[in-house]
Amino acid sequence: MLLVQNILVILVSVSCLISAEPQNYNEVYQKLQQHLESMKLENEARFMKTDTIIANMEERISQQNEIIRKQQKLIERLQRNQELQKHTRQVSVQKKVAFTYRTSGDQSSLGSDQTIKFDRRMTDVSNSYSASTGIFTAPVGGYYAFVLDTRTLPGRICWIDAVKNGYPIATNYMEAPSGQEDSETSFAVVRLDTGDQVWVRNKVYHGHSCGIDDLANFSGFLLYQDL
């Protein structure tokens, strides 16, 4: 608005200068120069004020950006904490599975594909192994470790498998000379779905009779549960 007023003043001054008598040219011209100088000073002051306003706005924008950056970091930290808490809750409710069973006596004549029953309970925190059937049933999905430790009766040849749903996952092969015994231990890590079964069975080797003593044991435990 002020700029428009100054322009109008200049136009009026120029008009006066044009219509003035020659002897008044100097006076009118000086007034016009004064108006121009005044406008210049006013414009410089206005520009300085504008520059100050812009600088202040830039400073506020910078401060706002810093606040936004800190808020974003806080949000990221909260999200990480939520993920950690979620994982902690999942780990805290993980099913505990661990068992060890042994044979209560010698098993002198095992048939082909006969399930070997480890009927003497040493430990079983989840009651997932059945001593009556010789079968372990996974209570939850996840990765499990199994250990099979067997020893033959003197002079016997045995091929014994630990199987998952009927498919071998570990094998103990033992060949004992007459009057002596032979032992074997195997270890397997497998993934099981809930309800999958693992057991130990005798596989007749070329018609040889297999017999194991009362030191045989079968163990398993859950490494980590599916999340």
Secondary structure, DSSP 8 states (H G I E B T S, - for coil): -HHHHHHHHHHHHHHHHHHS-GGGHHHHHHHHHHHHHHHHHHHHHHHHHHHHHHHHHHHHHHHHHHHHHHHHHHHHHHHHHHHHHHHHHHHHT----EEEEE-SS-EEEE-TT-B----EEEEESS--EETTTTEEE-SS-EEEEEEEEEEB-TT-EEEEEEEETTEEEEEEEEE--TT---EEEEEEEEEE-TT-EEEEEE---TT--EEE-TT-EEEEEEEEE--
